[in-house]
Amino acid sequence: MKKRLFSIALCLMLLLSLCVTAHAADGVYLIDEPGLLTQDEAETLESRAAELTGRYGIGVYIAVVDDFTDYASDCETASEEIYLANGFGVGSEQNGILLMLSMADRDYDLCAYGTDAHLAFTDYGKERLEEEFLDDFRYDDWYTGFEDYLSACGRMLSAAEQGRPVDTENGHGQLYYEDESDYSPDYEESYDSYSGGSVLLARLGWGPAWLASAVVAVLLSLLICWIVKNATMKSVAAKREAGSYVCGGMQFRIRNDQFTHTTQTRRKIERDPPDNGGSGGTQVNSSGFSHSSGKF
């Protein structure tokens, strides 16, 4: 019986892992409406984007359109429409970053979505990211520009995973919302200096998708083992009182455990208020996106 249950648990773990892998493999990471890239180039870029997405749990995407006005009246809103319409992003928050190019008037937009993506790609970080590909696009070197974009995304995601998102000297990776009533960080942060700047020591809370599936599978396995153990040991029950285990022991008329007190120690975590003063972090709009846009 135990061997059979162990085999079932292993199958569950394998099944969940395969589901996550299949989901990542079936995703769309590149849209090329005007056909700027060859098939081989597109496949190479998609493979690289899928690899980054699977490794860091934040989607990395590219979309090239003929004219952003086919989607919205402004470039940033068009990026948001493309992002949501294609189901981009990873997890319940759809964490991801999208580079959108509009060829009609050579507009571009970098947009991030989801808490983890905002922390990894700060406003300052997006500016640094743009420097990696704009020089290529100005000479119509599309493939190299997209390669540089993906490589820079990989470096920034790696830095953020280590608790060191690319940000200004005074930036702490905070999120600033247009509606400041939405500003409510749910995680504890601590900071230290690194290369003249501030470092987010608390990890950002994401991991590879396979890690999440493994955790779920392990929990299911433990649940199965617990059920079997209780089913085979119904006759075994722990006594509440030590006197029950003593043969002929002293009998007391009154047995009573009296609760006296509980001691709690609390430490206040100081956080800087959102001042939108350009001291780093990420400005998030009312739709939940952060942007950096311009011409190429």
C-alpha positions as CSV (number, residue, x, y, z in Angstrom):
1,M,0.0,0.0,0.0
2,K,2.7,2.4,1.0
3,K,4.7,1.6,-2.2
4,R,1.6,2.3,-4.3
5,L,1.0,5.7,-2.6
6,F,4.6,6.6,-3.1
7,S,4.4,5.9,-6.8
8,I,1.2,8.0,-7.0
9,A,3.0,10.9,-5.3
10,L,5.9,10.7,-7.8
11,C,3.5,10.6,-10.7
12,L,1.8,13.8,-9.4
13,M,5.1,15.6,-9.1
14,L,6.0,14.6,-12.7
15,L,2.6,15.6,-14.1
16,L,2.7,19.0,-12.5
17,S,6.2,19.6,-13.8
18,L,5.2,18.6,-17.3
19,C,2.2,20.9,-17.1
20,V,4.3,23.9,-16.2
21,T,6.9,23.1,-19.0
22,A,4.1,22.7,-21.6
23,H,2.5,26.0,-20.6
24,A,5.9,27.8,-21.0
25,A,6.6,26.1,-24.3
26,D,3.1,27.0,-25.8
27,G,3.5,30.7,-24.9
28,V,3.8,33.5,-27.5
29,Y,6.8,35.7,-26.8
30,L,7.2,37.5,-30.2
31,I,4.8,39.3,-32.5
32,D,6.1,40.6,-35.8
33,E,3.3,42.2,-37.9
34,P,5.5,43.8,-40.5
35,G,7.8,40.8,-40.9
36,L,11.1,42.4,-39.9
37,L,12.7,39.1,-39.0
38,T,13.4,35.9,-40.8
39,Q,11.9,32.7,-39.5
40,D,15.2,31.5,-38.0
41,E,15.7,34.9,-36.3
42,A,12.2,34.9,-34.9
43,E,12.6,31.3,-33.6
44,T,15.9,32.1,-31.9
45,L,14.5,35.2,-30.2
46,E,11.4,33.4,-29.0
47,S,13.5,30.5,-27.6
48,R,15.6,33.0,-25.7
49,A,12.6,34.9,-24.4
50,A,11.0,31.6,-23.3
51,E,14.2,30.6,-21.5
52,L,14.3,33.9,-19.5
53,T,10.6,33.6,-18.7
54,G,11.0,30.1,-17.3
55,R,14.2,30.9,-15.4
56,Y,13.0,34.0,-13.6
57,G,9.2,33.6,-13.5
58,I,8.7,37.0,-15.3
59,G,7.6,37.1,-18.9
60,V,9.8,38.8,-21.5
61,Y,8.1,39.8,-24.7
62,I,8.5,41.6,-28.0
63,A,5.8,43.0,-30.2
64,V,6.3,44.8,-33.5
65,V,3.2,46.4,-35.1
66,D,2.6,48.5,-38.2
67,D,0.9,51.3,-36.4
68,F,0.0,51.6,-32.7
69,T,-3.1,53.7,-33.6
70,D,-4.7,50.4,-34.7
71,Y,-4.9,49.6,-31.0
72,A,-5.2,52.8,-29.1
73,S,-4.8,56.6,-29.5
74,D,-1.4,56.7,-27.7
75,C,1.6,54.4,-27.7
76,E,1.6,53.4,-24.0
77,T,-2.1,52.5,-24.0
78,A,-1.5,50.5,-27.2
79,S,1.2,48.5,-25.4
80,E,-1.2,47.8,-22.6
81,E,-3.8,46.6,-25.0
82,I,-1.4,44.3,-26.7
83,Y,-0.1,42.9,-23.4
84,L,-3.5,42.1,-22.0
85,A,-5.1,40.9,-25.3
86,N,-2.3,38.3,-25.8
87,G,-2.4,37.1,-22.2
88,F,1.2,38.0,-21.6
89,G,2.7,37.6,-18.1
90,V,3.4,34.9,-15.6
91,G,1.4,34.0,-12.5
92,S,-1.8,35.5,-11.1
93,E,-0.3,39.0,-11.4
94,Q,0.8,38.4,-15.0
95,N,4.3,39.6,-14.3
96,G,6.2,40.6,-17.4
97,I,7.9,43.2,-19.6
98,L,7.1,44.1,-23.2
99,L,9.1,46.0,-25.8
100,M,6.7,47.3,-28.4
101,L,7.7,48.9,-31.7
102,S,5.4,50.8,-34.0
103,M,6.9,51.2,-37.4
104,A,4.6,54.0,-38.8
105,D,6.3,56.8,-36.9
106,R,9.1,54.8,-35.3
107,D,7.6,54.8,-31.8
108,Y,8.6,52.4,-29.0
109,D,7.4,51.6,-25.5
110,L,8.7,49.5,-22.7
111,C,6.0,48.5,-20.4
112,A,6.1,46.3,-17.2
113,Y,3.2,44.7,-15.4
114,G,3.0,43.0,-12.0
115,T,4.7,43.7,-8.7
116,D,7.8,41.5,-9.4
117,A,8.3,43.0,-12.9
118,H,8.0,46.6,-11.5
119,L,10.6,45.8,-8.9
120,A,13.0,44.3,-11.4
121,F,12.5,46.9,-14.1
122,T,12.5,50.3,-12.3
123,D,12.0,53.6,-14.0
124,Y,15.8,54.1,-14.0
125,G,16.3,50.5,-15.1
126,K,14.1,51.0,-18.1
127,E,16.2,53.9,-19.2
128,R,19.3,51.8,-19.0
129,L,17.6,49.0,-20.9
130,E,16.7,51.4,-23.7
131,E,20.3,52.3,-24.2
132,E,21.0,48.6,-25.1
133,F,18.8,48.5,-28.2
134,L,18.0,52.1,-29.4
135,D,21.4,52.4,-31.2
136,D,20.7,49.2,-33.2
137,F,17.2,50.3,-34.1
138,R,18.3,53.7,-35.4
139,Y,20.2,51.8,-38.1
140,D,17.4,49.3,-38.7
141,D,19.4,46.5,-37.2
142,W,16.3,44.8,-35.7
143,Y,17.7,41.3,-34.8
144,T,20.7,42.7,-33.0
145,G,18.5,45.2,-31.2
146,F,16.2,42.5,-30.0
147,E,19.1,40.3,-29.0
148,D,20.6,43.2,-26.9
149,Y,17.2,43.8,-25.3
150,L,16.8,40.1,-24.2
151,S,20.4,40.0,-23.0
152,A,19.9,43.2,-20.9
153,C,16.6,41.8,-19.5
154,G,18.5,38.7,-18.4
155,R,21.1,40.7,-16.6
156,M,18.5,42.9,-14.9
157,L,16.4,39.9,-13.8
158,S,19.4,38.2,-12.4
159,A,20.3,41.3,-10.4
160,A,16.8,41.6,-9.1
161,E,16.7,38.0,-8.1
162,Q,19.8,38.5,-6.0
163,G,18.1,41.5,-4.3
164,R,19.9,44.2,-6.4
165,P,17.6,45.6,-8.9
166,V,19.0,48.2,-11.2
167,D,18.0,51.6,-9.7
168,T,19.2,55.1,-8.9
169,E,21.7,55.7,-6.1
170,N,18.8,56.4,-3.7
171,G,16.3,54.0,-5.2
172,H,15.0,51.2,-3.0
173,G,12.9,49.4,-5.6
174,Q,9.7,50.9,-4.2
175,L,6.5,51.2,-6.1
176,Y,4.8,54.6,-6.5
177,Y,1.2,54.6,-7.7
178,E,-0.7,57.4,-9.3
179,D,-3.3,56.8,-6.6
180,E,-1.2,56.9,-3.4
181,S,-4.0,55.2,-1.4
182,D,-2.9,52.0,-3.3
183,Y,0.6,52.2,-1.8
184,S,0.7,49.4,0.7
185,P,3.9,47.3,0.6
186,D,3.2,43.8,1.9
187,Y,6.8,42.7,2.3
188,E,9.6,43.5,4.7
189,E,12.6,45.2,3.2
190,S,16.1,45.9,4.5
191,Y,18.8,47.9,2.8
192,D,22.5,48.1,2.6
193,S,25.0,50.0,0.5
194,Y,26.5,48.5,-2.7
195,S,28.6,50.3,-5.2
196,G,27.6,53.6,-3.9
197,G,23.9,52.8,-4.0
198,S,21.1,51.1,-2.1
199,V,20.5,47.4,-2.3
200,L,17.3,45.5,-1.8
201,L,18.3,42.7,0.5
202,A,14.9,41.1,0.7
203,R,14.4,38.7,-2.2
204,L,11.6,39.7,-4.5
205,G,9.6,36.5,-3.9
206,W,9.5,34.8,-7.3
207,G,11.2,31.6,-8.5
208,P,11.2,29.4,-11.5
209,A,7.8,28.0,-12.4
210,W,9.0,24.4,-11.8
211,L,9.7,25.3,-8.2
212,A,6.1,26.2,-7.5
213,S,4.9,22.9,-9.1
214,A,7.4,20.9,-7.0
215,V,6.2,22.5,-3.8
216,V,2.5,21.7,-4.7
217,A,3.5,18.1,-5.5
218,V,5.4,17.7,-2.2
219,L,2.4,19.1,-0.3
220,L,0.1,16.6,-2.0
221,S,2.4,13.8,-1.2
222,L,2.5,14.7,2.4
223,L,-1.2,14.9,2.5
224,I,-1.5,11.4,1.1
225,C,1.0,10.0,3.6
226,W,-0.9,11.7,6.5
227,I,-4.2,10.2,5.4
228,V,-2.7,6.7,5.2
229,K,-1.0,7.1,8.6
230,N,-4.2,8.1,10.3
231,A,-6.2,5.4,8.6
232,T,-3.8,2.6,9.8
233,M,-3.4,3.9,13.3
234,K,-6.9,4.7,14.4
235,S,-6.5,2.7,17.6
236,V,-3.5,4.7,18.6
237,A,-4.2,8.0,20.4
238,A,-2.1,10.1,22.7
239,K,-3.4,10.7,26.2
240,R,-3.9,14.3,27.3
241,E,-2.6,13.7,30.8
242,A,0.6,12.1,32.1
243,G,-1.2,10.3,34.9
244,S,-2.9,8.0,32.4
245,Y,0.4,6.4,31.6
246,V,1.4,5.6,35.2
247,C,0.1,2.2,36.4
248,G,-1.2,2.6,40.0
249,G,0.2,6.0,40.1
250,M,-1.0,8.8,42.4
251,Q,-4.4,10.1,41.6
252,F,-5.3,13.7,42.0
253,R,-8.7,15.1,42.6
254,I,-8.1,18.2,40.5
255,R,-5.8,18.5,37.4
256,N,-5.6,21.9,36.0
257,D,-3.2,23.8,33.6
258,Q,-3.6,27.5,34.2
259,F,-2.6,29.9,31.4
260,T,-0.7,32.9,32.8
261,H,0.5,35.1,30.0
262,T,2.0,35.4,26.5
263,T,4.9,37.5,25.5
264,Q,5.1,39.1,22.0
265,T,7.9,41.2,20.6
266,R,7.1,43.5,17.7
267,R,9.5,45.5,15.6
268,K,8.3,48.4,13.5
269,I,9.6,48.4,9.9
270,E,10.2,51.9,8.8
271,R,9.3,52.7,5.2
272,D,9.9,55.8,3.2
273,P,6.6,57.4,2.1
274,P,5.9,57.8,-1.6
275,D,7.0,61.3,-2.6
276,N,7.4,60.9,-6.4
277,G,10.5,62.9,-6.0
278,G,12.6,61.0,-8.5
279,S,14.6,59.1,-5.9
280,G,14.3,55.8,-7.6
281,G,11.7,53.0,-7.7
282,T,8.9,52.6,-10.2
283,Q,5.9,54.8,-11.1
284,V,2.9,52.6,-11.7
285,N,-0.2,54.0,-13.5
286,S,-3.8,53.4,-12.6
287,S,-4.0,50.4,-14.9
288,G,-1.1,48.7,-13.1
289,F,1.5,49.3,-15.8
290,S,4.8,51.2,-15.7
291,H,6.2,52.7,-18.9
292,S,9.1,54.3,-20.7
293,S,8.6,55.4,-24.3
294,G,10.0,57.4,-27.1
295,K,11.3,57.4,-30.7
296,F,13.9,55.1,-32.4
